[in-house]
């Protein structure tokens, strides 16, 4: 192997180019079994972000199910998920993004509209075969100027007629029908709570006319969050609740919720999207589950009668969309040095198959940075967590007396988490000579309820302090150059980024992806799902308006003393474009270097290949101009005002 060439950080030539990332990468999600056939969704940047339903036949061949002019996506809660259902016979029911209607597609047939054209959206479908209907979550946007109305509905398969089954709560998710078809379970919650803060699991018997009888509260409320209701083959209702401080598994027996396996681990996700799955059944006494053990996802079987958890060794640190069919399981697995993939595992033989990878790009491990879990000191004597990626490129090294530039990533949510699976957009930076740290600041999930409640009343404080403190920690260990510190984030992470740049003087540059600059605008101009989110994160509005003003970067641009680049989808309904545009104008007026990159046709998060490429390269170009290095790549320049 050749001796690495010595070159400044940031100037290293990398085979991990933006062109290769977008041309060879897809999104994977929503795994489902129908007999021996496996289905999933592929988000294809090359097709303008279209979500395509794909089927793998029993013989291993794959085929696209939905035609090119359909996009399988739900917009309920704006974030969607749970956009399709497959029957055992292979008939597909799905939400089409273009017109929000539900379509039915029989095997080898074209999709046919099931629901009429109106202002309703649909998600989280289940089949009530005995009554010839779908049951799902519906969101009605038909009354202009008012919040949409959410309910659980039944859709008749013959006519598309709609019957409201449950209404009155602000939000619903996870309708689940018992194996005998007699009882429906579901989860609901109301403003101002978010589902990970306080939600309730209900059951009700289905009457002869298809309506529901009197409902019974199973669990939740009074500060408990409930997720993942699932019926066992024998008709026992299981769920995950966080009454112990962690999302642990319970079962509902004779009117009582019984703990199945108490542990300081998270058997559940925060409900941002519909259709998440961490649990399935082989038989009545054998469950397969995945759980988060302080930042790392693990796979296991569980005997609830004996409270016996048996780990299943797999080379994945991120596991999602778990689906069980007999002794075959499927999931989406992510690892540090191989692309995220849809994986099947035969629990009897142990055979594992990587069915579909999110990237076809084959990269020599010598260009891949290995994530290192770090715990670092932060405010009030507490410890916070992050994944640190050192600069790595087998062809290059820097002078021993130099520390690398550092990019701090603040994840979105803010109730989300950073995982340690291979992310080529991170490797893009590290293979060019940047260090990268993905911060699980206080408020992140994966570390228990107490950890994610650190952000209650403290958004814009705790998250920002943790991002600042991890940068200081890495500088002190000579793992980062204190004069070349950048921070970037999207959505809520974009707000953390802007707040860190405005209220602290540690970072020298930053990038905001559809980030929030004016919290008051967010409190008064966002979608229903997050309309009261800030009540808990900051305080009630307008009663505590002063807090919103004090924490909004837009009001304190005089404190901002470093360059910023903004990326914004012009069709974003979650964080409207005016959030970025107000900040750009204020920074421009102040005379600081600033760049603005808007994208037509993009919403909350970028899905089109050309825009993903442009954003990645533009951010790198921006830092090269600010930090004074010459990229090895021929990058399209970005207009930087006041440079």
N, C-alpha and C positions, 0 to 999 in steps of 0.2 A: 504494500500500500504506500502511495506517495506521501511524502512529508507535507502536511498542510501548509498552504501559503499564508504568510502573515499579512493581514489587511485590517483596516479599521472596522469596528462594528458598524453594521448598517450597509456596508459596501459589498458584502459577500454575495456571490452569484449562487442562486438556488434553483434546483430543478422544480421546486414547488411553486409554479407560476399561477397567477390568477386565471389565465386562460385554461390551464389544465384543471384547476379546481372546479371551475364552472362547467367545463365541457365533460368532465368525467364524474361529476358528483350529482346525486339525487337525494331527496329526502325520503325516508322510509317511515311508515307508521301504520297503525290500525290493522294489526295481524288478526286473522280469523280463520278458523277451520270450518269446512263443510264436508263431512265424511273424511276421505283421505286427501281431499284437495285443500290447498292452502291459499289464502287470499291476503292481499295487503294493498296499501296505497303507496304510490310513488309520486312525490312532488318533483316535477321536472323543470328546472330553471330554463332548459333549452326550449321548452314549449311555453314560455312566458309564465312559468310557475304552476302550470296546470297539474291537478291531482288526478291520477289515473288509477283505476282499480285493476289490479293484476292478479292472475290466477296461475298457480303451479299445479299441474295435473299430477295424478298419482305416478305417472311414468317419468316425472321430472321435467317435462316440457313446460314452458310458460307462455302465456298469451295475455294481451290487453283485453279487458272485458268492456270497459266503457269506450265509446267511439271518440274520435278526435275533437268533436265539437261539444263535448261534455266535460265538466270540471267537478269532481266529487268533493264537495266541500260544504260545510255548514257555517252559518254566520250567527248562530244563537250565542248570546253573550259576546259577540264579535269574534271571540277566539275560536269558536266552533269545536270540532271534534265530533266523534260519534256520527259520522256522516253516511254510514251505510250499514246494511244488514244482509247477510247471506243465509238463505234457507238450506236445509239439508239437500233439497232437490237442485240447488244451484241457482235459484231465482234471486235476483238482487233488487233491493230497494235502496235508493240513495237520494241524497239531497244534491241538487245541481246548483252550482254557484251562480250561474248566469241569471236564472230567474227565480231561485230559491224554492222551486217546486220539488215535490217528491216524485221520483220516477220509478217504474218497475221495469226490470229487464229479465225476461225469461232466457234460458240457455239458447244460444245461437240466434237470438232475436235482437231487434233494435229497442232502445228504451222507449217506453210509453209514459206520458205524464199521468200521474195518479191524482195529484191534488190540483185544484184550479189556480189560475193566476190571481194572486192577491198579495197582501202585505205580511203574510205569515212566513216564519222560518221554522225549520224542523231539525231535530237532532236526537241521538240516543234511542234508536229504534229497537223494539223487541217485537216478536211475532206472537200474537194470541191466536193460534191456529184454530182452536175450538170455536172461536167466534168470528173467524175470517177477517181479522183486522190487525193493523199495527197499533202499538202503543208507543208514544214518544213524547218528548218535550217539544212544546210549541211556543213561539214568541211572536206576538201579534203587534205589528208596527202600523196599524191602520189609522190610528188617531194622531194627526199631525200636532206637534207641540206638546205631546204627552209621552211619558215613559211607555215603552212597549209593555204589553201584558203577557206574563208567562203563565203557562199551565201545563198539565198533563192531558193529552188528548188520545182518542182512538180514531184511526182512519180506516174506514171500511174498504176492503180490497177490491170489491166489485165496482163501487161507485166513486170512491174518494171522499165520501161524506165524512164529516168530522163531528165527533162527540166529545165534549169536554168532560173529563173524568174527575180532575182535581183542580181547584182554583182557590185563590185567596191569599196564598203566600207570594212573596216577591219572586222567588226562584225555585226551580225544581231540577233534579237530576236523578239519574240511575233508576228508572222504572225497571223492576225485575219481577218476573212472573214465576210463581212456585211451579215445580214440576207437574203437579196435578191440575194446574191452570185455575185454581180456585182463589188464590190470594195474590195481591199485588203489593210489592214493597217499593218504597221510593224515599228520596231524601229531599228535604226542603230547608230553606232559610229565608230570612227577611232582612231588609235594611234595618240598621246600618251595618250588620255583620257581613263578613266574608265567610265562605263555606269552611275555611280552615280555622276560623275563630269560633264559630257557633253554628251548628246545623243539627237537624233532627231526622231520625229514621222512623218511618211510619209503615204500617201494614193495614190493609183493609180487604175484606172478602168481596169477591165480584158477584153481584146479584144476577138473577136470571135475565134481566134486561140489559146486562152489560155494564150497568152503573156500579159504583162502589158503595158498600155498606159503611157502617161506622168505622172510623179509623182509630188505630191504637198506636200510641207512642212506644216505640221499642227502645230507643236510646237517643242521647244527644240533648242539646239545650243546656242552659245554665253553664255556658262556657265550655261545653264539650263539642268537638267536631267529629262527625261521623262520615266515613267514606267507604266505598267498595262493598255495598251489600251484594251478597251472593247466596243463592239457594244450593244446598247440597243435593245429591241425587235422591236422598230420602226425604227431602222437604224441610230441612233445618236451615234457618236463616243465619248466615255468618256476616260479619261486618268488621270494620276496623274503626276504633274510637280512641281518642287521646285523653281519656279521663285520668290515666296514670301519669300523664306527662309525655307519653309517646303514643303514636298510632299503633296500638296492639290489636290482635285479633280476638273477637268475642263470638259467641253463638247464643241465639235466643231460644231458650228451652223453658217451657212451662211458665212463660211470662217473666223470665229472669234472664238478664244478660250475663253469661258465664265467660270469664277469661279463659282463653284457649292456651295462650302461651305468653305469660308476662315477660317482657324483656325491655331493656333500654335500647331499643332499635325501632325504626319507623317502618311499619307495614302499611304504607300508603303514601300517596302524593297529595299535595294541595290541589284542589279542584280548579285548575285553570281551563282545562278542556274536558269535553265529554269523552267517554270511552276508555279511560285508563283502566288497566287490569293488573293486579298483583297476585291474583289468587285463582286457582282452579282445582277441580276434584278428579282424582283417579277413581276413587270409590268413596263410600260413606265415611271411612276412617282414614283415608289417605289424601291429604291436600298437597298441592304443590304451590309454593309461594316464593315471592322475592321480597327482600326487605333491605333497608338502608342502615348499615352499621357505621355510623359516624363518617358519612361521606362516601362510603363504598357499598354498592349494591351486591347482594349475595342471593344465591338460589338454594332452596331446601325443600324437602318433604316434611310434612308435619302430621303426626298422629294426635288428634285433639283429645282422644280419651286418655292417652298416657302423657299428654303434654310433652311429647318427644319430637324435637326438631333435629333432622338429619341433614347436614349440609350436602349439597351436590357440587362437587368441584368443577368449576368452569372458568376459563381464562378471560372472564369479563368483569369489569368494575362498574359497568352501567347496564342495567337490565330493566326492560320495560315491555309493555304490551304482552304479558304472559298469557298464553292460551293453551289449554289442555284438551287433548282428544285421546281417551284411553290412556295408554302408556307413552304416547307421543306428546311432546310439548313443543311449543314454538314461542320465540320471544325475539325482541330486538336487543342485541348485545353490542356493547361498546367496550373497547380495550385501548390501552395506551399506544400500541404500535401496529394495530391493524384496523382497517375501516369498520365502522359500524355496519352490522349485517343482521338480516333476518336469519335466525338459527333454529334448526330443529334438533331435538335431542330425544333419542329412544331410551327411555328409562330402563327398559329390560336389557338391551344389548349395550347401552352406553354409547352408541354411534351418534356422532354429531355431524351435521351438515350445515355449511354456510350457504344458504339458499340464494340470497341476493345481498350484494354488498353496496353500500352507499356510494362507494367510489371505485372505479376501475383503475385508478392511478396506482401503479406499483412503484413504491418508493424504497430505495435502499435505506435500511435502518440507520445508516451512518448520517442521514440527514434529519432524523427524527429525535426530537427532544422528549425525554422521559419526565413525566410529571412527578414532582416530589411533594408529598403532603407536609405542610408546615403549620405549626401552631405558634402564634406570635402574641406578645403582650399588647393590650390595648387599654382604653380608658377604664378607670375605676377598678384597677387590679384584675380585670377580666382577661380571658384568652379568646382569640378569634382564630379562624381557620382559612386556609387558602391552598391552592395548588400552584407551585412554582415550577416554571419551565426555563432551564438555562439555555442560552444560545448554543445551537448545535449544528455543525456543518462539517463533515469529514474532510472537506477540501480547504477549509480556512480555520485560522486561529487569529486572535488579536494579541497585541503586545501584553505581556504578563502584568505590566504596571497599569493597565487600563481596565476599568469596569464597564460593563455594557449599558447601553440605554435600556430603560425599563418601560414596558407598557403594562399599566394596571388596568384590569378589566373588572368593571362593576356590573354584575348580572342584572337582568330585568326582574320584574315582579312588583315590588321587591321581594315578595314571598316566593322565591325560587331557589335554585342551588346550582353551583358549578360542579360538573362531573369531570372525571379524569380520563374519559374516552378520547380516542384520536379525533382531533379537530384540525383539519388541514388549514383552516384560517388562522389558527394559533401557530401551526408549524410554518406557515408563510413568514411570520415574524421571526421566529427563533432561528430558522435556517438562513436568515439574512443578517443575523447578529444581534437581534434584540433579546433581552430577557423578557419573560411574560409571566404575570401572576394573575390567576383567576381567583377572585376573592369570594369566599363564603362569609360575608360580613354578618354581624349580629342581625337577626331577622331572617336569615336563610333557613330553609328546611333541611332536614337530614340529621339534625343534632338535638331533636326534642323540642317540646312546646316552649320550655323556658328560654331556649336559645332564640327561637323565632319571635318570641314576645319581647325580646330586647328592643325591638323597633317600635313597640306600642308607644305612641306619643313622641317618638324620637326619630322619625324619618327625616333625613337631612342632617342628622346629628351623628347617631351611632354608625350608620353605614359609611358616612363620610369619614368619621374618625378612624374606622377600621381600614379604609382604603389609604388614608394618609399614614397610618401607623405601620401598615405592611410595607409601604415604600420606605419609610424611615428604617424599619427593621432590616430590609435587604441592603440598603445603603450602608448601614452600620456593619454588616457582615461582608462588605465589599462585593456583593452580588449585583449591585446596580450603581450607576453613575448618578450622583445626586444632582448634577447639572443637566441631566437628560432624562427626566422623569415625565412620562405622559400618562394620561388616564383616558379611558374610553368606555362608553356604555350605551345601551339602547333602551328607550322607553324609560322605565323607572331608573335603570342604570344610567341613562342619559342625564336624568335629574341629579343623581349622585355625582356624576362627572362634573356637571356645571356648578353644583354646590361646592365641591372640593376645589375647583378652580377659582371660585369667587371668594369663598370664606377662609381659604388657607393659601399659603404661599409656597407650598412644597413642590407642586407640579409646574413644569415649564411649558407644557402644551397639552391640548386635549381634543377629543373628538366626540361629538354628541350625535348619536343616531336616534332620530325622532324623540329627543329628550324633552323634558318638561322644564321650562324656565319660570313660569308664573303659576304658582300653586292655586291661586284664586281662579284662574281661567280653567284649570283642571277640575276644580271643585264645582264649577258652574257650567262647564262645557265639555262633558265627556259622556260616554255611553252608560246605560243603566247598570251593568254588572259592577262597574267600579265607581258608580256615582256617590257612594257613601264610604268608600274605601278609606278616604283620608280622615274620616271621623276618628278612627282608631289610630292611624299612623301619625296624625298631627293634632286634631281636635275638631270639635263641631264647628261647622261654618254656617252662618256668619258670626256666631257668638264668639268664636275665638279667632276672628279675622286677623288680629294683630300677629298671631303666630304664623299665619300663612304669608303675611307680608315679610316678616323677619327672615323667613327661610327661603324666600323666592329670589333666585339670582338676578332676575330682571330688575329688581329694585336697588341692586347694589353693584351695578357694573363699574362704579368708580373703584371698587375693591379688586376688580379683575385686572390682572397685570400680565397675562400671557396669551399667546395666540390660540384660537379655537377654530376647528372646522366642523360644519354642521351638515348632516345628511337627513333628508326628509322626503317621505312619500306624500305626494300631493292629494291623495285620496284617503289619507289616514283619518279615521273617525275616533280612534282612541286618544291619540295626541295630535290635535289639529295642527296644520302647518304654521298657523300664526304663532305658535309657541317658539318655533325656531326663528321665524322671520323677525319677531320683536327683538330677540336677543342679537341677531345679526346686525340689525340697524343700530342698536345701542352700542355694540362693540365697534362698529364702523365709525360711529360718531366720536367715540373716544379716541380713535386713531390707532387701535391695536390691530395687528394682522388677523384677518378673519376670512374664511371661505365658506361659501354656501353651495351645496350640491343638491338641488331638488330633482325628484324623479316623477315624471308623469306616469300614471297608471299603477303606481305602487301604493300600498296601504300600510298597515302597521307591521313592518318587517318587509324585507325585499325578497321577491320570489323570481324575478326575471334575471337570466344569466348575465346579460350585458350590464345590468345595474349592480349586481353583486360584484362583478369584476371591477367596475368603475369605482365603487365605494372603497374596495380593498386597496386598489392601486393609488387612489387619490389620497387616502389617509397616509399611506407610506410616503408618497411624494411630499405631502404637507410637512411631515416630520423631517424629511431630508432637507427641506428649505429652512426649517426652524432650527434644527440641530447642526446643520452645516456639514452634511456628508453627501457623497455622490452615489446614488444607487447604481448597481450593476445593470438593472433593467432599463430599457428605453420606455419610460413612462410618459403618458400624455400629461402635459402640465395642467394644473388647476389654477384658476385665477385666485390669487391671494391679495385681497384689498389691504392697503396700508403696509405691505411688506417692504 
